[in-house]
Amino acid sequence: MSFAPGTTFRKHMDIAKGLLSEDDHLLAEIVFNPYTPRQIEEIGSQLAYITHIIRDRDYDEMQKFLNKLRRNIE
């Protein structure tokens, strides 16, 4: 497995390791909630969309995508 450099990546990795150190039963109960399948589908859709943007090197579409992300976290 290769790792991306950077402080932010390390912080995210620490969070992931902490989460995965929790009890498997607890993690399963969290993931098995009724909203998870739709959220996973939406994440997959957004990943496919950004993959398309990256492959096409479409700056305008990337700018729209990033602006949408910014609006979502305001």
PyMOL Python script that loads the backbone (N, CA, C, O; Angstrom):
from pymol import cmd

cmd.read_pdbstr("""\
ATOM      1  N   MET A   1       0.837  -1.160   0.000  1.00  0.00           N
ATOM      2  CA  MET A   1       0.000   0.000   0.000  1.00  0.00           C
ATOM      3  C   MET A   1       0.892   1.236   0.000  1.00  0.00           C
ATOM      4  O   MET A   1       1.852   1.309   0.768  1.00  0.00           O
ATOM      5  N   SER A   2       0.582   2.210  -0.857  1.00  0.00           N
ATOM      6  CA  SER A   2       1.352   3.446  -0.863  1.00  0.00           C
ATOM      7  C   SER A   2       0.600   4.506  -0.067  1.00  0.00           C
ATOM      8  O   SER A   2      -0.623   4.448   0.064  1.00  0.00           O
ATOM      9  N   PHE A   3       1.326   5.451   0.450  1.00  0.00           N
ATOM     10  CA  PHE A   3       0.723   6.497   1.261  1.00  0.00           C
ATOM     11  C   PHE A   3       1.002   7.845   0.647  1.00  0.00           C
ATOM     12  O   PHE A   3       2.081   8.086   0.107  1.00  0.00           O
ATOM     13  N   ALA A   4       0.024   8.724   0.732  1.00  0.00           N
ATOM     14  CA  ALA A   4       0.206  10.093   0.273  1.00  0.00           C
ATOM     15  C   ALA A   4       0.895  10.887   1.375  1.00  0.00           C
ATOM     16  O   ALA A   4       0.589  10.703   2.553  1.00  0.00           O
ATOM     17  N   PRO A   5       1.803  11.750   1.011  1.00  0.00           N
ATOM     18  CA  PRO A   5       2.494  12.547   2.017  1.00  0.00           C
ATOM     19  C   PRO A   5       1.610  13.674   2.541  1.00  0.00           C
ATOM     20  O   PRO A   5       0.606  14.027   1.923  1.00  0.00           O
ATOM     21  N   GLY A   6       1.984  14.220   3.659  1.00  0.00           N
ATOM     22  CA  GLY A   6       1.310  15.408   4.145  1.00  0.00           C
ATOM     23  C   GLY A   6       0.699  15.250   5.513  1.00  0.00           C
ATOM     24  O   GLY A   6       0.305  14.157   5.921  1.00  0.00           O
ATOM     25  N   THR A   7       0.628  16.372   6.218  1.00  0.00           N
ATOM     26  CA  THR A   7       0.092  16.403   7.575  1.00  0.00           C
ATOM     27  C   THR A   7      -1.373  16.014   7.603  1.00  0.00           C
ATOM     28  O   THR A   7      -1.794  15.253   8.474  1.00  0.00           O
ATOM     29  N   THR A   8      -2.154  16.525   6.664  1.00  0.00           N
ATOM     30  CA  THR A   8      -3.586  16.227   6.636  1.00  0.00           C
ATOM     31  C   THR A   8      -3.817  14.737   6.457  1.00  0.00           C
ATOM     32  O   THR A   8      -4.686  14.160   7.111  1.00  0.00           O
ATOM     33  N   PHE A   9      -3.051  14.112   5.581  1.00  0.00           N
ATOM     34  CA  PHE A   9      -3.194  12.675   5.379  1.00  0.00           C
ATOM     35  C   PHE A   9      -2.906  11.932   6.675  1.00  0.00           C
ATOM     36  O   PHE A   9      -3.633  11.009   7.041  1.00  0.00           O
ATOM     37  N   ARG A  10      -1.856  12.331   7.364  1.00  0.00           N
ATOM     38  CA  ARG A  10      -1.499  11.661   8.625  1.00  0.00           C
ATOM     39  C   ARG A  10      -2.622  11.808   9.658  1.00  0.00           C
ATOM     40  O   ARG A  10      -2.923  10.866  10.390  1.00  0.00           O
ATOM     41  N   LYS A  11      -3.234  12.985   9.712  1.00  0.00           N
ATOM     42  CA  LYS A  11      -4.342  13.191  10.649  1.00  0.00           C
ATOM     43  C   LYS A  11      -5.509  12.286  10.297  1.00  0.00           C
ATOM     44  O   LYS A  11      -6.112  11.677  11.180  1.00  0.00           O
ATOM     45  N   HIS A  12      -5.831  12.194   9.008  1.00  0.00           N
ATOM     46  CA  HIS A  12      -6.922  11.321   8.578  1.00  0.00           C
ATOM     47  C   HIS A  12      -6.594   9.859   8.862  1.00  0.00           C
ATOM     48  O   HIS A  12      -7.474   9.091   9.249  1.00  0.00           O
ATOM     49  N   MET A  13      -5.347   9.474   8.674  1.00  0.00           N
ATOM     50  CA  MET A  13      -4.935   8.101   8.958  1.00  0.00           C
ATOM     51  C   MET A  13      -5.068   7.807  10.447  1.00  0.00           C
ATOM     52  O   MET A  13      -5.505   6.720  10.825  1.00  0.00           O
ATOM     53  N   ASP A  14      -4.697   8.758  11.294  1.00  0.00           N
ATOM     54  CA  ASP A  14      -4.847   8.566  12.737  1.00  0.00           C
ATOM     55  C   ASP A  14      -6.314   8.392  13.120  1.00  0.00           C
ATOM     56  O   ASP A  14      -6.648   7.552  13.956  1.00  0.00           O
ATOM     57  N   ILE A  15      -7.189   9.191  12.505  1.00  0.00           N
ATOM     58  CA  ILE A  15      -8.627   9.063  12.768  1.00  0.00           C
ATOM     59  C   ILE A  15      -9.123   7.687  12.328  1.00  0.00           C
ATOM     60  O   ILE A  15      -9.869   7.032  13.055  1.00  0.00           O
ATOM     61  N   ALA A  16      -8.709   7.250  11.137  1.00  0.00           N
ATOM     62  CA  ALA A  16      -9.135   5.945  10.623  1.00  0.00           C
ATOM     63  C   ALA A  16      -8.646   4.814  11.529  1.00  0.00           C
ATOM     64  O   ALA A  16      -9.394   3.881  11.823  1.00  0.00           O
ATOM     65  N   LYS A  17      -7.398   4.900  11.964  1.00  0.00           N
ATOM     66  CA  LYS A  17      -6.857   3.857  12.847  1.00  0.00           C
ATOM     67  C   LYS A  17      -7.608   3.837  14.179  1.00  0.00           C
ATOM     68  O   LYS A  17      -7.890   2.768  14.720  1.00  0.00           O
ATOM     69  N   GLY A  18      -7.930   5.014  14.701  1.00  0.00           N
ATOM     70  CA  GLY A  18      -8.682   5.088  15.945  1.00  0.00           C
ATOM     71  C   GLY A  18     -10.071   4.490  15.793  1.00  0.00           C
ATOM     72  O   GLY A  18     -10.532   3.740  16.654  1.00  0.00           O
ATOM     73  N   LEU A  19     -10.728   4.822  14.703  1.00  0.00           N
ATOM     74  CA  LEU A  19     -12.063   4.285  14.442  1.00  0.00           C
ATOM     75  C   LEU A  19     -12.021   2.765  14.318  1.00  0.00           C
ATOM     76  O   LEU A  19     -12.858   2.068  14.892  1.00  0.00           O
ATOM     77  N   LEU A  20     -11.052   2.257  13.573  1.00  0.00           N
ATOM     78  CA  LEU A  20     -10.971   0.817  13.358  1.00  0.00           C
ATOM     79  C   LEU A  20     -10.475   0.051  14.584  1.00  0.00           C
ATOM     80  O   LEU A  20     -10.498  -1.180  14.595  1.00  0.00           O
ATOM     81  N   SER A  21     -10.030   0.765  15.607  1.00  0.00           N
ATOM     82  CA  SER A  21      -9.641   0.092  16.842  1.00  0.00           C
ATOM     83  C   SER A  21     -10.847  -0.139  17.758  1.00  0.00           C
ATOM     84  O   SER A  21     -10.731  -0.794  18.793  1.00  0.00           O
ATOM     85  N   GLU A  22     -11.998   0.404  17.368  1.00  0.00           N
ATOM     86  CA  GLU A  22     -13.219   0.206  18.152  1.00  0.00           C
ATOM     87  C   GLU A  22     -13.715  -1.236  18.010  1.00  0.00           C
ATOM     88  O   GLU A  22     -13.268  -1.978  17.135  1.00  0.00           O
ATOM     89  N   ASP A  23     -14.630  -1.608  18.872  1.00  0.00           N
ATOM     90  CA  ASP A  23     -15.237  -2.933  18.860  1.00  0.00           C
ATOM     91  C   ASP A  23     -15.966  -3.180  17.537  1.00  0.00           C
ATOM     92  O   ASP A  23     -16.703  -2.316  17.063  1.00  0.00           O
ATOM     93  N   ASP A  24     -15.763  -4.347  16.946  1.00  0.00           N
ATOM     94  CA  ASP A  24     -16.394  -4.677  15.662  1.00  0.00           C
ATOM     95  C   ASP A  24     -17.914  -4.624  15.735  1.00  0.00           C
ATOM     96  O   ASP A  24     -18.562  -4.193  14.781  1.00  0.00           O
ATOM     97  N   HIS A  25     -18.485  -5.050  16.840  1.00  0.00           N
ATOM     98  CA  HIS A  25     -19.951  -5.034  16.985  1.00  0.00           C
ATOM     99  C   HIS A  25     -20.471  -3.592  16.944  1.00  0.00           C
ATOM    100  O   HIS A  25     -21.480  -3.316  16.295  1.00  0.00           O
ATOM    101  N   LEU A  26     -19.799  -2.691  17.623  1.00  0.00           N
ATOM    102  CA  LEU A  26     -20.193  -1.285  17.613  1.00  0.00           C
ATOM    103  C   LEU A  26     -20.098  -0.705  16.203  1.00  0.00           C
ATOM    104  O   LEU A  26     -21.021  -0.034  15.742  1.00  0.00           O
ATOM    105  N   LEU A  27     -18.992  -0.963  15.525  1.00  0.00           N
ATOM    106  CA  LEU A  27     -18.819  -0.461  14.159  1.00  0.00           C
ATOM    107  C   LEU A  27     -19.886  -1.018  13.225  1.00  0.00           C
ATOM    108  O   LEU A  27     -20.420  -0.294  12.386  1.00  0.00           O
ATOM    109  N   ALA A  28     -20.194  -2.300  13.371  1.00  0.00           N
ATOM    110  CA  ALA A  28     -21.224  -2.907  12.523  1.00  0.00           C
ATOM    111  C   ALA A  28     -22.572  -2.250  12.768  1.00  0.00           C
ATOM    112  O   ALA A  28     -23.303  -1.974  11.816  1.00  0.00           O
ATOM    113  N   GLU A  29     -22.914  -1.995  14.016  1.00  0.00           N
ATOM    114  CA  GLU A  29     -24.198  -1.352  14.325  1.00  0.00           C
ATOM    115  C   GLU A  29     -24.275   0.045  13.730  1.00  0.00           C
ATOM    116  O   GLU A  29     -25.333   0.461  13.257  1.00  0.00           O
ATOM    117  N   ILE A  30     -23.176   0.764  13.750  1.00  0.00           N
ATOM    118  CA  ILE A  30     -23.148   2.101  13.147  1.00  0.00           C
ATOM    119  C   ILE A  30     -23.362   2.008  11.641  1.00  0.00           C
ATOM    120  O   ILE A  30     -24.163   2.755  11.078  1.00  0.00           O
ATOM    121  N   VAL A  31     -22.654   1.103  10.994  1.00  0.00           N
ATOM    122  CA  VAL A  31     -22.732   0.970   9.536  1.00  0.00           C
ATOM    123  C   VAL A  31     -24.065   0.384   9.077  1.00  0.00           C
ATOM    124  O   VAL A  31     -24.528   0.688   7.977  1.00  0.00           O
ATOM    125  N   PHE A  32     -24.682  -0.450   9.907  1.00  0.00           N
ATOM    126  CA  PHE A  32     -25.928  -1.104   9.512  1.00  0.00           C
ATOM    127  C   PHE A  32     -27.171  -0.237   9.693  1.00  0.00           C
ATOM    128  O   PHE A  32     -28.288  -0.748   9.604  1.00  0.00           O
ATOM    129  N   ASN A  33     -27.004   1.059   9.945  1.00  0.00           N
ATOM    130  CA  ASN A  33     -28.190   1.892  10.092  1.00  0.00           C
ATOM    131  C   ASN A  33     -28.887   2.015   8.741  1.00  0.00           C
ATOM    132  O   ASN A  33     -28.239   1.819   7.713  1.00  0.00           O
ATOM    133  N   PRO A  34     -30.173   2.329   8.701  1.00  0.00           N
ATOM    134  CA  PRO A  34     -30.935   2.317   7.455  1.00  0.00           C
ATOM    135  C   PRO A  34     -30.509   3.370   6.434  1.00  0.00           C
ATOM    136  O   PRO A  34     -30.883   3.265   5.266  1.00  0.00           O
ATOM    137  N   TYR A  35     -29.750   4.368   6.832  1.00  0.00           N
ATOM    138  CA  TYR A  35     -29.344   5.430   5.905  1.00  0.00           C
ATOM    139  C   TYR A  35     -28.038   5.127   5.182  1.00  0.00           C
ATOM    140  O   TYR A  35     -27.717   5.785   4.193  1.00  0.00           O
ATOM    141  N   THR A  36     -27.292   4.155   5.651  1.00  0.00           N
ATOM    142  CA  THR A  36     -25.977   3.871   5.088  1.00  0.00           C
ATOM    143  C   THR A  36     -26.004   3.483   3.612  1.00  0.00           C
ATOM    144  O   THR A  36     -25.213   4.037   2.849  1.00  0.00           O
ATOM    145  N   PRO A  37     -26.865   2.566   3.160  1.00  0.00           N
ATOM    146  CA  PRO A  37     -26.802   2.188   1.740  1.00  0.00           C
ATOM    147  C   PRO A  37     -26.951   3.383   0.791  1.00  0.00           C
ATOM    148  O   PRO A  37     -26.218   3.477  -0.194  1.00  0.00           O
ATOM    149  N   ARG A  38     -27.882   4.289   1.071  1.00  0.00           N
ATOM    150  CA  ARG A  38     -28.065   5.450   0.195  1.00  0.00           C
ATOM    151  C   ARG A  38     -26.847   6.370   0.246  1.00  0.00           C
ATOM    152  O   ARG A  38     -26.439   6.922  -0.776  1.00  0.00           O
ATOM    153  N   GLN A  39     -26.269   6.533   1.434  1.00  0.00           N
ATOM    154  CA  GLN A  39     -25.078   7.381   1.553  1.00  0.00           C
ATOM    155  C   GLN A  39     -23.904   6.787   0.778  1.00  0.00           C
ATOM    156  O   GLN A  39     -23.158   7.515   0.123  1.00  0.00           O
ATOM    157  N   ILE A  40     -23.742   5.477   0.852  1.00  0.00           N
ATOM    158  CA  ILE A  40     -22.666   4.809   0.110  1.00  0.00           C
ATOM    159  C   ILE A  40     -22.884   4.974  -1.398  1.00  0.00           C
ATOM    160  O   ILE A  40     -21.933   5.215  -2.141  1.00  0.00           O
ATOM    161  N   GLU A  41     -24.125   4.846  -1.844  1.00  0.00           N
ATOM    162  CA  GLU A  41     -24.430   5.056  -3.260  1.00  0.00           C
ATOM    163  C   GLU A  41     -24.094   6.475  -3.692  1.00  0.00           C
ATOM    164  O   GLU A  41     -23.545   6.681  -4.774  1.00  0.00           O
ATOM    165  N   GLU A  42     -24.420   7.454  -2.856  1.00  0.00           N
ATOM    166  CA  GLU A  42     -24.124   8.853  -3.187  1.00  0.00           C
ATOM    167  C   GLU A  42     -22.619   9.101  -3.224  1.00  0.00           C
ATOM    168  O   GLU A  42     -22.130   9.816  -4.098  1.00  0.00           O
ATOM    169  N   ILE A  43     -21.888   8.519  -2.289  1.00  0.00           N
ATOM    170  CA  ILE A  43     -20.430   8.654  -2.289  1.00  0.00           C
ATOM    171  C   ILE A  43     -19.860   8.053  -3.573  1.00  0.00           C
ATOM    172  O   ILE A  43     -18.986   8.650  -4.202  1.00  0.00           O
ATOM    173  N   GLY A  44     -20.347   6.876  -3.962  1.00  0.00           N
ATOM    174  CA  GLY A  44     -19.891   6.238  -5.205  1.00  0.00           C
ATOM    175  C   GLY A  44     -20.167   7.104  -6.422  1.00  0.00           C
ATOM    176  O   GLY A  44     -19.334   7.213  -7.321  1.00  0.00           O
ATOM    177  N   SER A  45     -21.331   7.712  -6.443  1.00  0.00           N
ATOM    178  CA  SER A  45     -21.699   8.585  -7.548  1.00  0.00           C
ATOM    179  C   SER A  45     -20.767   9.795  -7.626  1.00  0.00           C
ATOM    180  O   SER A  45     -20.307  10.166  -8.706  1.00  0.00           O
ATOM    181  N   GLN A  46     -20.498  10.398  -6.485  1.00  0.00           N
ATOM    182  CA  GLN A  46     -19.610  11.561  -6.459  1.00  0.00           C
ATOM    183  C   GLN A  46     -18.173  11.180  -6.821  1.00  0.00           C
ATOM    184  O   GLN A  46     -17.474  11.952  -7.477  1.00  0.00           O
ATOM    185  N   LEU A  47     -17.731   9.995  -6.398  1.00  0.00           N
ATOM    186  CA  LEU A  47     -16.390   9.537  -6.777  1.00  0.00           C
ATOM    187  C   LEU A  47     -16.286   9.312  -8.285  1.00  0.00           C
ATOM    188  O   LEU A  47     -15.272   9.649  -8.896  1.00  0.00           O
ATOM    189  N   ALA A  48     -17.331   8.745  -8.883  1.00  0.00           N
ATOM    190  CA  ALA A  48     -17.337   8.551 -10.336  1.00  0.00           C
ATOM    191  C   ALA A  48     -17.293   9.897 -11.049  1.00  0.00           C
ATOM    192  O   ALA A  48     -16.593  10.059 -12.048  1.00  0.00           O
ATOM    193  N   TYR A  49     -18.049  10.860 -10.526  1.00  0.00           N
ATOM    194  CA  TYR A  49     -18.089  12.199 -11.121  1.00  0.00           C
ATOM    195  C   TYR A  49     -16.723  12.872 -11.061  1.00  0.00           C
ATOM    196  O   TYR A  49     -16.250  13.407 -12.064  1.00  0.00           O
ATOM    197  N   ILE A  50     -16.086  12.850  -9.890  1.00  0.00           N
ATOM    198  CA  ILE A  50     -14.789  13.515  -9.778  1.00  0.00           C
ATOM    199  C   ILE A  50     -13.712  12.764 -10.563  1.00  0.00           C
ATOM    200  O   ILE A  50     -12.770  13.379 -11.062  1.00  0.00           O
ATOM    201  N   THR A  51     -13.843  11.452 -10.676  1.00  0.00           N
ATOM    202  CA  THR A  51     -12.907  10.680 -11.515  1.00  0.00           C
ATOM    203  C   THR A  51     -13.006  11.149 -12.963  1.00  0.00           C
ATOM    204  O   THR A  51     -11.989  11.322 -13.635  1.00  0.00           O
ATOM    205  N   HIS A  52     -14.220  11.352 -13.436  1.00  0.00           N
ATOM    206  CA  HIS A  52     -14.454  11.854 -14.799  1.00  0.00           C
ATOM    207  C   HIS A  52     -13.810  13.237 -14.967  1.00  0.00           C
ATOM    208  O   HIS A  52     -13.154  13.502 -15.975  1.00  0.00           O
ATOM    209  N   ILE A  53     -14.000  14.107 -13.982  1.00  0.00           N
ATOM    210  CA  ILE A  53     -13.421  15.452 -14.046  1.00  0.00           C
ATOM    211  C   ILE A  53     -11.900  15.375 -14.125  1.00  0.00           C
ATOM    212  O   ILE A  53     -11.282  16.075 -14.927  1.00  0.00           O
ATOM    213  N   ILE A  54     -11.304  14.538 -13.308  1.00  0.00           N
ATOM    214  CA  ILE A  54      -9.846  14.412 -13.270  1.00  0.00           C
ATOM    215  C   ILE A  54      -9.317  13.838 -14.577  1.00  0.00           C
ATOM    216  O   ILE A  54      -8.341  14.341 -15.133  1.00  0.00           O
ATOM    217  N   ARG A  55      -9.957  12.794 -15.060  1.00  0.00           N
ATOM    218  CA  ARG A  55      -9.487  12.186 -16.322  1.00  0.00           C
ATOM    219  C   ARG A  55      -9.543  13.174 -17.475  1.00  0.00           C
ATOM    220  O   ARG A  55      -8.652  13.197 -18.325  1.00  0.00           O
ATOM    221  N   ASP A  56     -10.596  13.995 -17.504  1.00  0.00           N
ATOM    222  CA  ASP A  56     -10.744  14.982 -18.584  1.00  0.00           C
ATOM    223  C   ASP A  56      -9.969  16.271 -18.322  1.00  0.00           C
ATOM    224  O   ASP A  56      -9.892  17.149 -19.181  1.00  0.00           O
ATOM    225  N   ARG A  57      -9.393  16.371 -17.115  1.00  0.00           N
ATOM    226  CA  ARG A  57      -8.694  17.592 -16.719  1.00  0.00           C
ATOM    227  C   ARG A  57      -9.565  18.814 -16.994  1.00  0.00           C
ATOM    228  O   ARG A  57      -9.115  19.805 -17.568  1.00  0.00           O
ATOM    229  N   ASP A  58     -10.815  18.718 -16.570  1.00  0.00           N
ATOM    230  CA  ASP A  58     -11.821  19.742 -16.831  1.00  0.00           C
ATOM    231  C   ASP A  58     -11.827  20.763 -15.688  1.00  0.00           C
ATOM    232  O   ASP A  58     -12.502  20.580 -14.675  1.00  0.00           O
ATOM    233  N   TYR A  59     -11.063  21.834 -15.874  1.00  0.00           N
ATOM    234  CA  TYR A  59     -10.905  22.836 -14.829  1.00  0.00           C
ATOM    235  C   TYR A  59     -12.249  23.470 -14.457  1.00  0.00           C
ATOM    236  O   TYR A  59     -12.540  23.641 -13.273  1.00  0.00           O
ATOM    237  N   ASP A  60     -13.067  23.820 -15.448  1.00  0.00           N
ATOM    238  CA  ASP A  60     -14.352  24.465 -15.160  1.00  0.00           C
ATOM    239  C   ASP A  60     -15.252  23.568 -14.317  1.00  0.00           C
ATOM    240  O   ASP A  60     -15.880  24.028 -13.363  1.00  0.00           O
ATOM    241  N   GLU A  61     -15.311  22.301 -14.669  1.00  0.00           N
ATOM    242  CA  GLU A  61     -16.144  21.362 -13.912  1.00  0.00           C
ATOM    243  C   GLU A  61     -15.580  21.143 -12.510  1.00  0.00           C
ATOM    244  O   GLU A  61     -16.336  21.002 -11.549  1.00  0.00           O
ATOM    245  N   MET A  62     -14.240  21.114 -12.396  1.00  0.00           N
ATOM    246  CA  MET A  62     -13.618  20.983 -11.075  1.00  0.00           C
ATOM    247  C   MET A  62     -13.959  22.185 -10.211  1.00  0.00           C
ATOM    248  O   MET A  62     -14.247  22.040  -9.023  1.00  0.00           O
ATOM    249  N   GLN A  63     -13.927  23.360 -10.799  1.00  0.00           N
ATOM    250  CA  GLN A  63     -14.264  24.569 -10.045  1.00  0.00           C
ATOM    251  C   GLN A  63     -15.713  24.503  -9.548  1.00  0.00           C
ATOM    252  O   GLN A  63     -15.989  24.885  -8.411  1.00  0.00           O
ATOM    253  N   LYS A  64     -16.627  24.030 -10.374  1.00  0.00           N
ATOM    254  CA  LYS A  64     -18.025  23.866  -9.954  1.00  0.00           C
ATOM    255  C   LYS A  64     -18.131  22.862  -8.807  1.00  0.00           C
ATOM    256  O   LYS A  64     -18.848  23.088  -7.832  1.00  0.00           O
ATOM    257  N   PHE A  65     -17.408  21.750  -8.940  1.00  0.00           N
ATOM    258  CA  PHE A  65     -17.428  20.709  -7.919  1.00  0.00           C
ATOM    259  C   PHE A  65     -16.913  21.243  -6.585  1.00  0.00           C
ATOM    260  O   PHE A  65     -17.520  21.013  -5.539  1.00  0.00           O
ATOM    261  N   LEU A  66     -15.789  21.956  -6.631  1.00  0.00           N
ATOM    262  CA  LEU A  66     -15.205  22.502  -5.401  1.00  0.00           C
ATOM    263  C   LEU A  66     -16.105  23.560  -4.776  1.00  0.00           C
ATOM    264  O   LEU A  66     -16.229  23.626  -3.553  1.00  0.00           O
ATOM    265  N   ASN A  67     -16.734  24.388  -5.608  1.00  0.00           N
ATOM    266  CA  ASN A  67     -17.670  25.384  -5.086  1.00  0.00           C
ATOM    267  C   ASN A  67     -18.868  24.731  -4.414  1.00  0.00           C
ATOM    268  O   ASN A  67     -19.354  25.218  -3.393  1.00  0.00           O
ATOM    269  N   LYS A  68     -19.343  23.634  -4.983  1.00  0.00           N
ATOM    270  CA  LYS A  68     -20.452  22.903  -4.375  1.00  0.00           C
ATOM    271  C   LYS A  68     -20.033  22.341  -3.009  1.00  0.00           C
ATOM    272  O   LYS A  68     -20.798  22.412  -2.048  1.00  0.00           O
ATOM    273  N   LEU A  69     -18.831  21.790  -2.927  1.00  0.00           N
ATOM    274  CA  LEU A  69     -18.319  21.293  -1.645  1.00  0.00           C
ATOM    275  C   LEU A  69     -18.246  22.414  -0.610  1.00  0.00           C
ATOM    276  O   LEU A  69     -18.627  22.241   0.547  1.00  0.00           O
ATOM    277  N   ARG A  70     -17.752  23.554  -1.052  1.00  0.00           N
ATOM    278  CA  ARG A  70     -17.646  24.696  -0.126  1.00  0.00           C
ATOM    279  C   ARG A  70     -19.022  25.119   0.391  1.00  0.00           C
ATOM    280  O   ARG A  70     -19.182  25.397   1.579  1.00  0.00           O
ATOM    281  N   ARG A  71     -20.003  25.167  -0.494  1.00  0.00           N
ATOM    282  CA  ARG A  71     -21.366  25.530  -0.079  1.00  0.00           C
ATOM    283  C   ARG A  71     -21.928  24.497   0.901  1.00  0.00           C
ATOM    284  O   ARG A  71     -22.638  24.854   1.841  1.00  0.00           O
ATOM    285  N   ASN A  72     -21.614  23.237   0.685  1.00  0.00           N
ATOM    286  CA  ASN A  72     -22.131  22.166   1.548  1.00  0.00           C
ATOM    287  C   ASN A  72     -21.579  22.237   2.968  1.00  0.00           C
ATOM    288  O   ASN A  72     -22.227  21.760   3.899  1.00  0.00           O
ATOM    289  N   ILE A  73     -20.406  22.817   3.150  1.00  0.00           N
ATOM    290  CA  ILE A  73     -19.833  22.842   4.503  1.00  0.00           C
ATOM    291  C   ILE A  73     -19.979  24.198   5.179  1.00  0.00           C
ATOM    292  O   ILE A  73     -19.485  24.388   6.290  1.00  0.00           O
ATOM    293  N   GLU A  74     -20.646  25.138   4.529  1.00  0.00           N
ATOM    294  CA  GLU A  74     -20.867  26.445   5.162  1.00  0.00           C
ATOM    295  C   GLU A  74     -21.917  26.359   6.220  1.00  0.00           C
ATOM    296  O   GLU A  74     -22.234  27.363   6.859  1.00  0.00           O
TER     297      GLU A  74
END
""", "prot")
cmd.dss("prot")
cmd.show_as("cartoon", "prot")
cmd.util.cbc("prot")
cmd.orient("prot")
